[in-house]
């Protein structure tokens, strides 16, 4: 088992390295650089712009060095917790991101928990009540959840909330926005979190409910279930002892795909709801060609997604004895 | 009579055993009511996209400068006195709110605008060939009929939705076609050669599958040059969506190839001297074509959602091109959504389209599964 985990761990490090390359170079793709954006701003504010000035600025920011040098410089610093310099804010990226990354990570984690807490019981209910009204109801709900993109859901819910006269947007009440962290601020945050968590979690919940229902139905039709029932095992024990445990396997394996989807949906929902998280920050950074900020954010988000794969690997080892035994040999 | 019944039962059973794989699938699919409904709705949606220029009263860019943000006007058959009429819409009077200076529109039940069918309006080319200026419906000028209201620039939302569906609905198909090509190639090579090639391809797919798509789409979308034409942007988005979307299809192709190539009938074919290409084409591909169709159907909604998300953020299709995502850009501002709720109608079209594709895919999956009754 350890051997298996070591192997997976080594593989994760390789993936992280690859992700850093992709994150860095994808951001370099747009034509021009931040200095061009800056030059436009200078011209607009009436300052004279000479090629020498621009070249000096490029040199100052290290933008005149070869791409590979820039990449290694950034990546080496990233590993040491230095996320680079934000051109548009004229501050270190790490300082700007602090709370935002924590908030995004918490939203992602809570959404994942929400998805599992909803999907597993609903999936079990739908499978044990196949073709009954409850099953049809949840099936329809799951399909709508899968089909409604999170940003549209956010728009529609925002509209409903506004019509009902409720406030939306943000994660904090006005009095807490600039306040330091305190117990009151955390409570305030918890009050604002449900809306974004539900919006981001809906599509994942729909998908997982479908998977849970389908795999459980497969298991329930098998002969060992019929045998156990014939021998008089109580329905509850029969359901939870084997079929549900087996049906949880694909659900656990799914977290590797679910987490990137939640992060991805989160970015756009955060933008629509204008939350103080990384979503809006990333969007602005990409538009402004604030390359270190954008690359660091993309790498952080993808790394959060990678953690999903790590968790699903560990969970599978815990849940599925077959993996434990095979890797022992 | 009894004799006859028996006979027909026998032939029905015989028919069942003699039916080809595809006939069995079609029979099973017909029994899946929701999937059939989905298919019907999709046919209607694509039909509307193809004949958009005839079905809409106006073009996507036609502006009614005086009718900015006018609310939708429902069609009436009965007037306020309870008398039955030829279908009509009420006229609208407009005034400015003295306090907010906002334009207010009031329904004027005194004015009836009867709906005319096959009216002459803007000329267009039906199916790109037939030159005509006939539109399905409209009202007498200078009044307008806006069943879904108008947007900020006074353009008819209904007409724009139908024109937009051309981009939104086709991008799913084109995107899946490109993903399919990449997926079949990589999956085919991976499954056929196995070993190190397979290992590498699988890791690559896993890698792409673990990437959160939207941040990368935003980054790639921002890289599209501002001066590209609508067509260039359209295909760039197709490539962009496919780039991260081919993994699932490749995995299916590879899995099925690995499974099938061990089967006895493949060995039999090989022993009888059938070439490798022919084995793949004649014996393997038809065997999992049904699974491919299912996966293709289920991949289309992802593409449609991707395009609308990108365009919504202003990084995909951009005006003058119109897609559902482009239309939703106007509702990015939460306060305009609260005032002008009909700006969100394109979202319903996105949801309905994606929902029906999911229903259709689900029905196809059940139909393609030979073990399912």
Interface residues (C-beta under 8 A of the other chain):
Chain A: X15 X18 X19 X22 X26 X27 X29 X30 X31 X143 X144 X146 X147 X148 X149 X151 X152 X155 X156 X158 X159 X162 X163 X168 X169 X256 X257 X260 X261 X263 X264 X265 X267 X268 X271 X272 X282 X283 X286 X287 X294 X297 X298 X301 X302 X304 X305 X306 X308 X309
Chain B: X206 X207 X209 X210 X211 X212 X213 X214 X215 X216 X218 X219 X220 X222 X223 X225 X301 X305 X308 X309 X312 X313 X328 X331 X332 X334 X335 X337 X338 X341 X344 X347 X350 X351 X354 X355 X358 X359 X362
